[in-house]
């Protein structure tokens, strides 16, 4: 009986933390919004979500292993949740379409960076916090063959600033 209780508690903690959830599909409604916007079908190849236990553990490992050659923001990385979903694009029309952040179903989100280079597109969006700062970011990458969604929650001000600076250096930002 004791093993059953311990197993149930452990399963509840792991499920609640999002540990190993291999079924992540991105923010609610975004997959359908992308299919409509890009006029295609998205088939998920990969999905993973790290919840409130595993994401802080992963970010602490990154902080501990950062050395003098690493970017400064890695040493201050504090994540609460991370989700990644990779989709293969199928049955799309002949033209690669431009991502429109207003049609992604993310009401109240701001576009921090929008980069288009060599047929690839990247959107970096954040949801403003009442207390200030950036705590919730979504990245959408699209190259005509694949869509990648990344959602990060945590203390992200420096991470987003570094990503925006890198995007401005690498490509045309609009």
Short mmCIF file of the C-alpha atoms (twelve columns), coordinates in Angstrom:
data_MODEL
# 
_entry.id   MODEL 
# 
loop_
_atom_site.group_PDB 
_atom_site.id 
_atom_site.type_symbol 
_atom_site.label_atom_id 
_atom_site.label_alt_id 
_atom_site.label_comp_id 
_atom_site.label_asym_id 
_atom_site.label_seq_id 
_atom_site.Cartn_x 
_atom_site.Cartn_y 
_atom_site.Cartn_z 
_atom_site.pdbx_PDB_model_num 
ATOM 1   C CA . UNK A 1   0.000  0.000  0.000   1 
ATOM 2   C CA . UNK A 2   2.845  2.378  0.849   1 
ATOM 3   C CA . UNK A 3   4.454  1.820  -2.584  1 
ATOM 4   C CA . UNK A 4   1.146  2.631  -4.266  1 
ATOM 5   C CA . UNK A 5   0.830  5.936  -2.365  1 
ATOM 6   C CA . UNK A 6   4.465  6.884  -3.055  1 
ATOM 7   C CA . UNK A 7   4.015  6.001  -6.749  1 
ATOM 8   C CA . UNK A 8   0.824  8.055  -7.003  1 
ATOM 9   C CA . UNK A 9   2.446  11.070 -5.325  1 
ATOM 10  C CA . UNK A 10  5.522  10.831 -7.571  1 
ATOM 11  C CA . UNK A 11  3.347  10.495 -10.700 1 
ATOM 12  C CA . UNK A 12  1.318  13.543 -9.627  1 
ATOM 13  C CA . UNK A 13  4.449  15.630 -9.074  1 
ATOM 14  C CA . UNK A 14  5.950  14.646 -12.426 1 
ATOM 15  C CA . UNK A 15  2.694  15.210 -14.328 1 
ATOM 16  C CA . UNK A 16  2.072  18.518 -12.592 1 
ATOM 17  C CA . UNK A 17  5.572  19.758 -13.314 1 
ATOM 18  C CA . UNK A 18  5.254  19.010 -17.012 1 
ATOM 19  C CA . UNK A 19  8.276  16.744 -16.747 1 
ATOM 20  C CA . UNK A 20  8.671  14.714 -19.901 1 
ATOM 21  C CA . UNK A 21  5.399  15.767 -21.461 1 
ATOM 22  C CA . UNK A 22  6.168  14.710 -24.998 1 
ATOM 23  C CA . UNK A 23  2.837  15.886 -26.334 1 
ATOM 24  C CA . UNK A 24  3.417  19.646 -26.243 1 
ATOM 25  C CA . UNK A 25  1.927  21.406 -29.262 1 
ATOM 26  C CA . UNK A 26  2.640  25.056 -28.446 1 
ATOM 27  C CA . UNK A 27  0.432  27.754 -26.933 1 
ATOM 28  C CA . UNK A 28  -3.287 27.008 -27.044 1 
ATOM 29  C CA . UNK A 29  -4.786 27.631 -30.489 1 
ATOM 30  C CA . UNK A 30  -1.521 28.571 -32.168 1 
ATOM 31  C CA . UNK A 31  -1.173 25.380 -34.217 1 
ATOM 32  C CA . UNK A 32  -4.580 25.936 -35.836 1 
ATOM 33  C CA . UNK A 33  -3.884 29.639 -36.368 1 
ATOM 34  C CA . UNK A 34  -0.611 28.799 -38.133 1 
ATOM 35  C CA . UNK A 35  -2.283 26.170 -40.340 1 
ATOM 36  C CA . UNK A 36  -4.887 28.718 -41.402 1 
ATOM 37  C CA . UNK A 37  -2.369 31.521 -41.914 1 
ATOM 38  C CA . UNK A 38  0.134  29.392 -43.862 1 
ATOM 39  C CA . UNK A 39  -2.573 27.433 -45.720 1 
ATOM 40  C CA . UNK A 40  -1.041 24.067 -44.823 1 
ATOM 41  C CA . UNK A 41  -1.226 21.097 -42.514 1 
ATOM 42  C CA . UNK A 42  1.192  20.904 -39.591 1 
ATOM 43  C CA . UNK A 43  2.244  17.459 -38.389 1 
ATOM 44  C CA . UNK A 44  4.074  17.430 -35.077 1 
ATOM 45  C CA . UNK A 45  7.461  15.713 -35.221 1 
ATOM 46  C CA . UNK A 46  8.528  16.581 -31.684 1 
ATOM 47  C CA . UNK A 47  7.092  18.128 -28.551 1 
ATOM 48  C CA . UNK A 48  8.531  18.542 -25.081 1 
ATOM 49  C CA . UNK A 49  7.565  20.589 -22.068 1 
ATOM 50  C CA . UNK A 50  9.637  21.117 -18.944 1 
ATOM 51  C CA . UNK A 51  7.486  22.265 -16.052 1 
ATOM 52  C CA . UNK A 52  8.028  23.973 -12.718 1 
ATOM 53  C CA . UNK A 53  10.472 21.312 -11.435 1 
ATOM 54  C CA . UNK A 54  12.550 20.443 -14.506 1 
ATOM 55  C CA . UNK A 55  12.922 23.900 -16.127 1 
ATOM 56  C CA . UNK A 56  14.540 25.506 -13.041 1 
ATOM 57  C CA . UNK A 57  16.810 22.479 -12.718 1 
ATOM 58  C CA . UNK A 58  17.886 22.788 -16.357 1 
ATOM 59  C CA . UNK A 59  18.527 26.532 -16.055 1 
ATOM 60  C CA . UNK A 60  20.559 26.030 -12.863 1 
ATOM 61  C CA . UNK A 61  22.725 23.473 -14.673 1 
ATOM 62  C CA . UNK A 62  23.308 25.989 -17.481 1 
ATOM 63  C CA . UNK A 63  24.214 28.694 -14.932 1 
ATOM 64  C CA . UNK A 64  26.646 26.391 -13.128 1 
ATOM 65  C CA . UNK A 65  28.406 25.359 -16.349 1 
ATOM 66  C CA . UNK A 66  28.670 28.880 -17.816 1 
ATOM 67  C CA . UNK A 67  32.260 30.046 -18.045 1 
ATOM 68  C CA . UNK A 68  33.969 33.262 -19.089 1 
ATOM 69  C CA . UNK A 69  33.488 32.491 -22.776 1 
ATOM 70  C CA . UNK A 70  29.709 32.036 -22.458 1 
ATOM 71  C CA . UNK A 71  27.293 34.862 -23.104 1 
ATOM 72  C CA . UNK A 72  26.599 36.941 -20.005 1 
ATOM 73  C CA . UNK A 73  22.862 36.218 -20.079 1 
ATOM 74  C CA . UNK A 74  23.446 32.481 -19.559 1 
ATOM 75  C CA . UNK A 75  24.830 33.159 -16.110 1 
ATOM 76  C CA . UNK A 76  21.569 34.853 -15.150 1 
ATOM 77  C CA . UNK A 77  19.159 32.434 -16.808 1 
ATOM 78  C CA . UNK A 78  16.199 31.632 -14.540 1 
ATOM 79  C CA . UNK A 79  13.522 29.514 -16.265 1 
ATOM 80  C CA . UNK A 80  10.186 28.399 -14.839 1 
ATOM 81  C CA . UNK A 81  8.730  26.553 -17.845 1 
ATOM 82  C CA . UNK A 82  9.938  25.660 -21.332 1 
ATOM 83  C CA . UNK A 83  7.960  24.121 -24.173 1 
ATOM 84  C CA . UNK A 84  9.205  23.184 -27.651 1 
ATOM 85  C CA . UNK A 85  7.153  21.868 -30.562 1 
ATOM 86  C CA . UNK A 86  8.477  21.053 -34.036 1 
ATOM 87  C CA . UNK A 87  6.063  20.609 -36.934 1 
ATOM 88  C CA . UNK A 88  6.601  19.410 -40.495 1 
ATOM 89  C CA . UNK A 89  4.696  21.515 -43.073 1 
ATOM 90  C CA . UNK A 90  2.573  19.483 -45.493 1 
ATOM 91  C CA . UNK A 91  0.101  20.239 -48.298 1 
ATOM 92  C CA . UNK A 92  1.105  23.876 -48.550 1 
ATOM 93  C CA . UNK A 93  0.450  26.009 -51.599 1 
ATOM 94  C CA . UNK A 94  3.389  26.879 -53.840 1 
ATOM 95  C CA . UNK A 95  4.330  30.129 -52.101 1 
ATOM 96  C CA . UNK A 96  5.966  30.547 -48.724 1 
ATOM 97  C CA . UNK A 97  3.837  32.989 -46.790 1 
ATOM 98  C CA . UNK A 98  4.859  35.711 -44.377 1 
ATOM 99  C CA . UNK A 99  4.033  35.133 -40.717 1 
ATOM 100 C CA . UNK A 100 1.616  37.711 -39.337 1 
ATOM 101 C CA . UNK A 101 1.874  38.049 -35.534 1 
ATOM 102 C CA . UNK A 102 -1.614 39.566 -35.345 1 
ATOM 103 C CA . UNK A 103 -3.116 36.305 -36.669 1 
ATOM 104 C CA . UNK A 104 -1.451 33.896 -34.228 1 
ATOM 105 C CA . UNK A 105 -4.181 34.064 -31.595 1 
ATOM 106 C CA . UNK A 106 -1.937 35.622 -28.953 1 
ATOM 107 C CA . UNK A 107 -4.099 38.467 -27.723 1 
ATOM 108 C CA . UNK A 108 -2.181 41.028 -25.658 1 
ATOM 109 C CA . UNK A 109 1.273  39.930 -26.885 1 
ATOM 110 C CA . UNK A 110 3.873  42.301 -28.367 1 
ATOM 111 C CA . UNK A 111 6.272  41.592 -31.222 1 
ATOM 112 C CA . UNK A 112 9.841  42.105 -29.998 1 
ATOM 113 C CA . UNK A 113 11.632 41.035 -33.185 1 
ATOM 114 C CA . UNK A 114 10.597 39.990 -36.654 1 
ATOM 115 C CA . UNK A 115 13.364 38.675 -38.891 1 
ATOM 116 C CA . UNK A 116 13.164 37.385 -42.453 1 
ATOM 117 C CA . UNK A 117 16.329 36.134 -44.141 1 
ATOM 118 C CA . UNK A 118 17.006 33.625 -46.932 1 
ATOM 119 C CA . UNK A 119 13.424 32.309 -46.884 1 
ATOM 120 C CA . UNK A 120 13.397 31.796 -43.112 1 
ATOM 121 C CA . UNK A 121 11.286 33.789 -40.693 1 
ATOM 122 C CA . UNK A 122 11.498 34.289 -36.954 1 
ATOM 123 C CA . UNK A 123 9.056  36.040 -34.645 1 
ATOM 124 C CA . UNK A 124 9.902  36.808 -31.034 1 
ATOM 125 C CA . UNK A 125 6.848  37.824 -29.027 1 
ATOM 126 C CA . UNK A 126 6.333  38.654 -25.358 1 
ATOM 127 C CA . UNK A 127 3.410  39.190 -23.065 1 
ATOM 128 C CA . UNK A 128 3.832  42.342 -20.958 1 
ATOM 129 C CA . UNK A 129 3.687  41.926 -17.187 1 
ATOM 130 C CA . UNK A 130 1.837  44.371 -14.943 1 
ATOM 131 C CA . UNK A 131 4.866  44.591 -12.646 1 
ATOM 132 C CA . UNK A 132 7.167  45.215 -15.609 1 
ATOM 133 C CA . UNK A 133 9.788  43.003 -17.130 1 
ATOM 134 C CA . UNK A 134 9.491  40.060 -19.463 1 
ATOM 135 C CA . UNK A 135 8.362  36.735 -18.016 1 
ATOM 136 C CA . UNK A 136 6.680  35.023 -20.989 1 
ATOM 137 C CA . UNK A 137 8.142  34.706 -24.509 1 
ATOM 138 C CA . UNK A 138 7.103  32.800 -27.631 1 
ATOM 139 C CA . UNK A 139 9.414  32.233 -30.587 1 
ATOM 140 C CA . UNK A 140 7.989  31.108 -33.930 1 
ATOM 141 C CA . UNK A 141 10.373 29.954 -36.652 1 
ATOM 142 C CA . UNK A 142 9.203  29.071 -40.175 1 
ATOM 143 C CA . UNK A 143 11.258 28.102 -43.237 1 
ATOM 144 C CA . UNK A 144 8.637  26.697 -45.608 1 
ATOM 145 C CA . UNK A 145 9.289  23.073 -44.562 1 
ATOM 146 C CA . UNK A 146 9.176  23.278 -40.783 1 
ATOM 147 C CA . UNK A 147 7.591  25.332 -38.021 1 
ATOM 148 C CA . UNK A 148 9.205  25.484 -34.585 1 
ATOM 149 C CA . UNK A 149 7.389  26.916 -31.565 1 
ATOM 150 C CA . UNK A 150 9.224  27.688 -28.348 1 
ATOM 151 C CA . UNK A 151 7.535  29.067 -25.249 1 
ATOM 152 C CA . UNK A 152 9.659  30.170 -22.320 1 
ATOM 153 C CA . UNK A 153 8.491  31.382 -18.925 1 
ATOM 154 C CA . UNK A 154 10.790 32.824 -16.307 1 
ATOM 155 C CA . UNK A 155 12.990 35.844 -15.623 1 
ATOM 156 C CA . UNK A 156 13.738 36.667 -19.260 1 
ATOM 157 C CA . UNK A 157 14.650 40.351 -19.560 1 
ATOM 158 C CA . UNK A 158 18.341 39.799 -20.354 1 
ATOM 159 C CA . UNK A 159 17.692 36.757 -22.539 1 
ATOM 160 C CA . UNK A 160 15.196 38.644 -24.718 1 
ATOM 161 C CA . UNK A 161 17.480 41.675 -24.972 1 
ATOM 162 C CA . UNK A 162 20.392 39.488 -26.131 1 
ATOM 163 C CA . UNK A 163 18.167 37.656 -28.661 1 
ATOM 164 C CA . UNK A 164 16.851 40.934 -30.103 1 
ATOM 165 C CA . UNK A 165 20.394 42.297 -30.448 1 
ATOM 166 C CA . UNK A 166 21.539 39.095 -32.175 1 
ATOM 167 C CA . UNK A 167 18.548 39.187 -34.541 1 
ATOM 168 C CA . UNK A 168 19.298 42.805 -35.450 1 
ATOM 169 C CA . UNK A 169 22.922 41.895 -36.217 1 
ATOM 170 C CA . UNK A 170 22.099 38.798 -38.280 1 
ATOM 171 C CA . UNK A 171 19.267 39.863 -40.523 1 
ATOM 172 C CA . UNK A 172 16.827 42.453 -41.558 1 
ATOM 173 C CA . UNK A 173 14.541 43.304 -38.694 1 
ATOM 174 C CA . UNK A 174 11.129 44.772 -39.420 1 
# 
